[in-house]
Structures are given as structure tokens and as C-alpha cells.
Amino acid sequence: MDKSKGLASQLARLVLVTGVGCILLFLASRMALRGALKYYTSHTDFVQRETIRLVGEFQNYVTEQQLSSKDVDRITEWAQRNDVALLELYRNHVLIYSSFAPANEMKEAQTQIVPFYDWQPYARIDFSDGPLEALLYCSAIHAYETFGTIMLMMLCIALFLAIFLLRCRGIVRYIILLSQEIQAMEGGDLSHPVAIQGENELATLASCLDSMRLTLRSQHIREAETTARVKNLITEMSHDLRTPLTTLLLYTEILRCGKYQDEAQMQTYLCKIDEKARQIKYLSDNLFECALVTREPLVTLGEPVRFSRLFEDPLAELVDQLQHSGFSCELDLGSEDPSLKVYEPYLRRILDNIVSNILKYGDPAQPVRVTLAQEDGKAKLCFCNTVRPDADRTRSTHIGLASVQTMMNKMQAESRTWAENGRFSISLIFETF
């Protein structure tokens, strides 16, 4: 997955973009606030009214505290407390106090005459040591600007947190949705697909969960099909076993009661008993094999191994066994040597079932063909033989072939059978790696 689409990158971009946007919004809003306040103060008498109010408060303060012109510290304290931009006191046009100048510098300035303009807004302040002219400039909009700036800052921070939490809320809701779907899968609901949203780590997790759901669903379907097939085979086997057992009991009853003419007839009956006993053994062995394979858990496939290494010895034994029974074999395995993933203990059991089927129904007069072909990323090992004309196919329960199919399914492979015009073939199909 592209790291630029991950959750960490998305959250980093969200913080960066939202933070820059909120900062720009704050700066623009602050400029607009300052412009509005400046426009308001320049087009109204707000400053004059504030100045008159502060002058009145200053006079009250001087009167209540009985200040003289020498109480510089207390005058400075009042100016700072009321956020006064400039406060100057004059006596006979001589500057005796300024909020800008330290007290030691004012002692030198008290002997100097400074410019005094009649058009400036002077106000009379009565001190305990006589009246003084006061020049007062107030920063009336400073407090409003500070308050507005703080409110704008809080608003931008709240907007940033709201956008961030809204985005995180979507991620949390998606996590809750995935949790609910996992709980549904735990409850056995494998039909509902897992929702895949976006392209981040959560979407990758959802995709993996959906793949797991499909795999589990396929396994459950295969297991259900296998179980149903085994039940059907057992039902058929109950009938197939009953027939030879009935015959076997009939012959044993004849022998037990001595109802035979001579020794030769007795040996004939004994041969019939042996034949039926072997038939019952064959059917029971196949039934046991099918039940054993079905009951085994899912197998773990090994690492990819070359075809020649897997099948060289088993195929050599298969050919030797068929030739020993009068069959001829034609092998065409091609020049390619694909790699397969298999569960090796199953290979010999599968080939044993195929050999048993050929020996029981195959025609020794015709060769058995074994071919290997590759197509669409799969390797197909095919066994083809001619069915013996006198073979009684109606007696077959196909348990051996069912066992082959079950073992192939457990190896995540496939088996296919085909019969037509006296020819029978079975193909083992594996994925190549």
C-alpha cells in the first residue's frame, strides 16, 4: 500500500491543512476586526467620549486619594491600570509629569517650558497642591481589540478541533463497523461482504477480512459437500454390502447343513465364500479410507517442490505394479518440471486408489496413458485407460474416486473424471508456483 495514503499521512495532512487554514482565517479575521474598529473610531466620537470618561475618573481618583502633583507613582499606577496611552500634566505651561518619562527625568524637565498648544484637548485637574492642565490620550479600542483577538483565537481553535474530531469520528465509525462485521463472521454469517472504504490501513484490513471470509465460506461449502457425499456413499454402501453378505450367509448355511453333493461342489461354495468375503473387505476398506480422509483436518501444504521429485518414485511404483498385472504404460510427462505445493502423504494414497480402479476395471490389452500438461498456471496429471468389456461397473460405489477428490480438495487442488465410449480418465490438477 502507498504510504502517502496511510492513516498517519492522512492525519498529518489533515493537521497541516486544517492548522494552516485556521491560522490564515485568524489573521484575516484579526485584520478585519482591526479595520472595523479603526473605521468605527474614525467616524464616531467614541474616542472623545472615552477621553471625557477617563478624565472624570482621574479627577475622582485624585480627589478621593487627595493626591498632589508630587505623587508620581500613584498617578502612574492609575494610568497603567486604566490602559492610558499618554498622560501629561502641566502647570503654567511647564510639563511636570508624563507617563512616558521616568520620575528622575521629570525633575529636570520641570524647569523647562515645552510647547503648549491651545487646540490640544487639555482638561483641568484639581490636585491638593493646586490645579493642573492634563493632556490625556486613551487607547479606547485596545481593550476591544484584545478581547476580539482572544475570541477569534478561541473560535479558530474550536474550528480546528471540530474538523479534526469530525474526521477522526469517521475513522472510529469505520472501526466500529469492522468490529460488528467481525462479530457477525464469528457468529457464522459468511454471506455478508466486509465493507471496504478508502485506501488506508483499515481498508487493507477490511480487504484481508473479506478474503478470509470468502476462504472460510469456500471451505465450509466444500466440507458440506464432502459430508453430503459421504452420507450418500454410506447409504449406497449399506445396500452394496447387504448383497454379498446375503450370498455369503447362504453358502455358509449350505456348508453348515451339508447340503452339497460332493467335494467339488463344496470347494465351489468355498470359492464363492472367499470371493464374497474379499468383496466385502474391498468395500469396507474403501469406506474406511473415505471416512478417514473426510475426518482429517485441513492439511498444511509444504514449500513448492519440483514435479519430478514428488512423482518420480510413486509413478515408477505405479508403472511397475500395472506391468506386473499385465498392463502396459505410456508416459508422456513433457520437458517442463513445474513446482507444486502438496501434502506428500496424500500422493501415494491417491495413486493407490487410481491403480486399484485401473486394476479392477481396466483392459490389460490396451495401454494406460499417463500424461502431464500445463495450462493457465496449472499442471494437469492425467491417467487414461480403456474399460474392460466384461467389467461390472454397476457394482462400483466410486468410494475410491470420492476419496481421491476429497484429498485433492484438502490440498487446494482438483480432480476431474471422464468416461465415454469405453474410455475412462482421471485428471489431478494442481496450481503451479
C-alpha angles and dihedrals in degrees: 000000000000108000090216088067095049125113093253092053092045093051092046091051090046092053092045097046095041092045094049091045093051092047092051090046090051093049093047092046091048091051090049090049093051091047092050093049091047091050091048095050093045095051099042138049091246094121092049092050092049091048092052090048093051092047089054092048091048091052090050091049092050092048096047094046093039090228126185127205088262095063091094097154095054092046090051090048091055092048092052093044092053094044093241113179095206135000121181128175124203133190114193091343092307117123108234100164138023128173088219096056128069118242095250091055091049091060089062092043094052091078093052128084113228128194112284118192121195093210092063116098100257120174130197115243119187111218125182090256095047142296122306134191111243126204109197130181117183127198092222097168095046094083092047091047092050092048092047091048091052091049092048090049092051090047093052092047090050090049091050092050092045093053093044094047091045090055092045089048089061090052092048091049090052091050090051089050091052090048091053092049091049089052089051089052090050088053091056100260103137097153097076112084119230112250112246114200126175129343103274133106092283091055089050090050091049090050091051091048091051091049089050089049091053091047093050090046091052091048092050091049091049092047091049091049091047092049091049090048092051091049090052091048092050090050091051092044091056088062095041092051093047093061099056091038091055091049091046092052090048094055093044089051090052091050094044091052094041094238096155130103103224145344093278092056090048090053089050090054091047090052089051090050091050091049093050092045091053090048090052090048091051092050093046092048091052091047091050091049092050093047091046094052092045092051094049115100124241110297127230113238119223129229118293111285130187117261093235092056093048101043106026097091098033092050091046089054090046092053092045092051093048093047090049087056093051100266126128121217133211115198123195108171097155127221098283122093108200125194117242137186111223144150099246098206087063095054098072092042090052093048091046090056091048092049091047090052092049093047092049099046108011126107110237089203090069125060123250110234121212114187136173122206135169126214135157094356094310134108117217119199107192130193115194128179141160117255115240110249094230095045112127100224092172089072092058117106093188089226091136092054090045089055090051091052092048093051092047091051091051088054089052088248134112141237126202129189128200131184127179139140094003094310125114128190137174123195127202109206121196134178113247124224 
